[in-house]
């Protein structure tokens, strides 16, 4: 009798878990996949024009950089400079859980929940650790002594007759473990040229590599 009663109790789960158990499991699975494998992101600004348009939806994969460092020319999504720039970051960095919640649909609209350190940026890797790089007033790049062709750049910075430009120049060597990232829209991109605490993005702040555009359908395909 005791055995039969035990089996009966095991088969009668609490109503709370009958309803919420599958939902919580799927939520945990979603967060796990998003944190470790792949996540969807959208383009909120014009810093990567013309190749990436505002409101484009992208897939960002997170496995590649577990086995190798970033390469020049790759488009990367990374934590906001407010998370790592010494001149911008706060003494206490928001937790991974809070940032995960902020980036869920609709939850980020809750007053007081958002934090600029939880934002993500998207730019292109221009130089890697050990590279000597110069960025001119127009935004043109010279890498290790050679001017590089950048067909993806659609908007150069405006330069007046005196050679002056509102865009900042760079003449730096990228330290090991970091990269230099710039927006394809050199005229309108808040990137390594403008970060107050330094021009470089630490590799550990990279979330993943943007590889595929799934919306809109007329621009569907690999990046």
Backbone torsions as a table, in degrees:
resi	resn	phi	psi	omega
1	UNK	NA	-40.7	179.7
2	UNK	-61.2	-38.5	-179.5
3	UNK	-65.7	-42.9	179.3
4	UNK	-63.5	-39.9	-179.5
5	UNK	-65.4	-37.7	178.6
6	UNK	-63.8	-43.2	-180.0
7	UNK	-64.4	-37.3	179.2
8	UNK	-64.6	-42.4	179.6
9	UNK	-64.5	-37.0	-179.8
10	UNK	-66.9	-31.4	-177.4
11	UNK	-82.3	-14.5	-178.9
12	UNK	-104.1	87.3	179.2
13	UNK	-75.6	158.4	177.5
14	UNK	-63.5	139.4	-179.5
15	UNK	-55.8	-31.0	178.4
16	UNK	-57.9	-47.4	-177.4
17	UNK	-75.1	-28.0	175.8
18	UNK	-58.6	-39.8	-177.6
19	UNK	-89.3	-51.8	-171.8
20	UNK	-84.8	-22.0	-179.0
21	UNK	-55.0	-55.4	178.9
22	UNK	-61.0	-36.0	-179.5
23	UNK	-66.8	-45.2	179.3
24	UNK	-65.1	-37.4	178.4
25	UNK	-63.3	-46.4	-179.6
26	UNK	-65.3	-36.5	177.9
27	UNK	-64.4	-43.9	178.6
28	UNK	-65.0	-38.7	178.4
29	UNK	-64.6	-42.4	178.5
30	UNK	-60.9	-46.4	180.0
31	UNK	-64.2	-37.9	179.3
32	UNK	-64.0	-46.5	178.2
33	UNK	-63.0	-42.8	-178.6
34	UNK	-65.3	-36.1	-176.7
35	UNK	-78.3	-32.0	-169.4
36	UNK	-109.3	-38.4	-169.6
37	UNK	-106.2	-64.2	-172.9
38	UNK	-155.5	150.3	174.9
39	UNK	-146.5	158.6	177.8
40	UNK	-95.5	140.0	176.9
41	UNK	-135.7	156.9	174.6
42	UNK	-120.7	159.2	-178.2
43	UNK	-91.6	113.7	-176.1
44	UNK	-91.5	-11.1	-174.1
45	UNK	-141.3	177.1	-178.2
46	UNK	-96.7	20.8	-174.6
47	UNK	-70.5	-15.8	-180.0
48	UNK	-113.4	17.2	174.2
49	UNK	-64.1	148.5	3.8
50	UNK	-90.7	-9.5	-173.4
51	UNK	-66.3	-39.8	178.6
52	UNK	-115.5	120.5	-176.8
53	UNK	-92.2	156.0	176.0
54	UNK	-59.1	133.5	-179.6
55	UNK	78.6	4.3	169.2
56	UNK	-58.7	143.1	176.6
57	UNK	-107.4	129.6	-175.2
58	UNK	-124.3	155.7	168.5
59	UNK	-101.9	132.6	-179.5
60	UNK	-115.8	114.8	-179.4
61	UNK	-94.7	149.1	-169.5
62	UNK	-120.0	11.0	-176.3
63	UNK	-94.6	-33.2	-173.1
64	UNK	-55.1	-47.0	-173.6
65	UNK	-80.0	3.6	170.0
66	UNK	-79.5	-20.4	-177.1
67	UNK	-115.0	-12.8	178.3
68	UNK	-156.0	159.7	177.6
69	UNK	-78.4	167.2	176.9
70	UNK	-62.8	154.5	177.3
71	UNK	-114.0	155.2	176.4
72	UNK	-59.2	139.7	177.2
73	UNK	92.2	-14.3	-179.8
74	UNK	-76.5	146.1	176.8
75	UNK	-94.0	124.0	-175.1
76	UNK	-122.6	148.6	171.7
77	UNK	-106.5	133.9	-173.4
78	UNK	-143.6	163.0	177.4
79	UNK	-63.0	145.6	179.6
80	UNK	-54.0	145.5	173.2
81	UNK	-54.9	-22.7	177.0
82	UNK	-67.2	-10.5	177.5
83	UNK	-92.3	-22.7	-173.4
84	UNK	-135.2	-21.5	-178.2
85	UNK	-67.8	124.3	-175.4
86	UNK	-61.0	-23.3	179.8
87	UNK	-88.8	-8.9	-175.2
88	UNK	-118.7	-30.6	-172.4
89	UNK	-70.9	152.2	176.7
90	UNK	-88.5	162.1	-178.8
91	UNK	-58.8	-34.6	-179.4
92	UNK	-114.5	117.3	-179.6
93	UNK	-79.1	138.4	177.6
94	UNK	-58.2	146.8	-178.5
95	UNK	-69.9	159.5	177.3
96	UNK	-60.1	-39.1	-179.2
97	UNK	-64.0	-45.6	179.4
98	UNK	-60.9	-44.9	-179.4
99	UNK	-65.8	-35.3	176.9
100	UNK	-63.4	-41.4	179.0
101	UNK	-67.5	-41.7	-179.8
102	UNK	-59.0	-35.8	-175.1
103	UNK	-88.0	1.4	173.8
104	UNK	-77.0	147.7	179.4
105	UNK	-53.8	133.7	175.8
106	UNK	75.6	-35.8	-177.3
107	UNK	-62.8	-33.0	179.5
108	UNK	-64.6	-13.7	179.0
109	UNK	-84.1	-9.2	-179.1
110	UNK	-67.8	125.2	-178.8
111	UNK	-57.7	134.2	176.9
112	UNK	87.9	-13.4	-178.4
113	UNK	-85.0	-33.7	-177.7
114	UNK	-67.2	155.7	178.6
115	UNK	-154.6	129.8	-177.9
116	UNK	-59.4	-23.7	178.4
117	UNK	-72.1	-13.9	178.6
118	UNK	-92.0	-6.5	180.0
119	UNK	-70.9	163.1	176.1
120	UNK	-126.5	145.0	179.4
121	UNK	-116.9	157.9	176.5
122	UNK	-129.8	126.7	179.7
123	UNK	-147.6	179.6	179.4
124	UNK	-108.6	137.4	176.2
125	UNK	-72.7	120.0	-178.9
126	UNK	-101.7	-37.3	-177.7
127	UNK	-144.8	150.6	-179.2
128	UNK	-117.7	175.8	-177.0
129	UNK	-51.8	129.6	-180.0
130	UNK	95.5	-15.6	-179.5
131	UNK	-74.0	141.3	169.5
132	UNK	-97.0	122.8	-172.6
133	UNK	-133.0	138.4	174.7
134	UNK	-122.3	134.9	174.8
135	UNK	-118.7	122.2	-175.2
136	UNK	-80.2	171.9	177.1
137	UNK	-57.8	-26.6	179.1
138	UNK	-84.3	-10.9	-176.9
139	UNK	97.8	2.3	177.9
140	UNK	-71.0	148.5	-173.2
141	UNK	-115.3	132.5	169.4
142	UNK	-113.7	123.1	-173.7
143	UNK	-117.3	119.2	-179.7
144	UNK	51.2	41.1	175.2
145	UNK	88.7	-2.6	-178.3
146	UNK	-123.2	130.8	175.8
147	UNK	-67.4	129.9	-178.0
148	UNK	-102.1	146.8	175.9
149	UNK	-83.0	133.1	-179.5
150	UNK	-130.3	81.1	-177.8
151	UNK	-65.2	-17.2	-179.7
152	UNK	-79.7	-11.7	-179.8
153	UNK	-82.1	119.2	-177.8
154	UNK	-106.1	-21.2	-177.2
155	UNK	-130.8	100.5	174.2
156	UNK	-78.0	159.8	177.2
157	UNK	-72.1	145.2	179.5
158	UNK	-77.5	132.9	-179.1
159	UNK	-122.9	130.2	-179.4
160	UNK	-84.1	-176.7	-175.8
161	UNK	-66.7	-21.7	177.5
162	UNK	-88.3	3.8	-179.6
163	UNK	79.1	14.5	-179.5
164	UNK	-93.4	150.2	-177.4
165	UNK	-148.9	149.9	174.2
166	UNK	-70.1	-14.3	178.3
167	UNK	-84.7	142.9	-178.7
168	UNK	-84.2	152.9	177.8
169	UNK	-99.4	164.2	175.3
170	UNK	-138.0	148.1	170.9
171	UNK	-149.7	89.2	-167.1
172	UNK	-142.1	164.0	169.2
173	UNK	-111.7	127.9	-176.8
174	UNK	-75.3	126.5	179.2
175	UNK	-72.2	155.6	176.5
176	UNK	-59.3	141.6	179.8
177	UNK	84.3	4.0	178.9
178	UNK	-132.6	166.7	173.9
179	UNK	-135.7	162.8	171.1
180	UNK	-106.1	126.1	178.6
181	UNK	-118.8	141.4	176.7
182	UNK	-133.1	154.5	172.9
183	UNK	-80.8	148.9	177.7
184	UNK	-66.5	-28.2	175.4
185	UNK	-89.1	82.8	-172.7
186	UNK	-61.9	-22.6	-178.9
187	UNK	-76.4	-22.1	-174.4
188	UNK	-146.5	72.6	179.4
189	UNK	-149.4	124.7	175.1
190	UNK	-88.5	96.2	-173.5
191	UNK	-131.3	-160.1	-174.9
192	UNK	-56.2	-21.8	178.0
193	UNK	-67.0	-25.5	-169.7
194	UNK	-115.9	-9.3	-178.4
195	UNK	-65.0	127.8	-171.9
196	UNK	-69.1	-26.3	-176.6
197	UNK	-92.9	-0.5	-179.4
198	UNK	143.9	156.9	-171.4
199	UNK	-85.4	-6.6	-164.6
200	UNK	-106.7	144.6	177.0
201	UNK	-100.3	116.2	175.7
202	UNK	-63.3	137.4	-177.3
203	UNK	-59.1	-31.8	-177.8
204	UNK	-70.8	-11.2	177.7
205	UNK	-90.1	-1.7	179.1
206	UNK	-79.3	126.7	179.3
207	UNK	-79.6	-42.2	-179.2
208	UNK	176.6	-175.1	-176.3
209	UNK	-108.1	125.7	177.2
210	UNK	-75.1	121.4	-171.5
211	UNK	-123.7	-22.2	-170.5
212	UNK	-148.5	136.4	174.7
213	UNK	-104.5	120.8	-178.8
214	UNK	-107.7	-2.9	176.2
215	UNK	-156.0	138.4	0.7
216	UNK	-75.8	163.0	-173.9
217	UNK	-65.1	-27.5	-179.4
218	UNK	-74.6	-8.1	173.3
219	UNK	-122.1	21.8	-178.6
220	UNK	-62.1	131.4	174.7
221	UNK	148.0	-179.4	-179.6
222	UNK	-68.2	150.4	177.4
223	UNK	-90.1	NA	NA
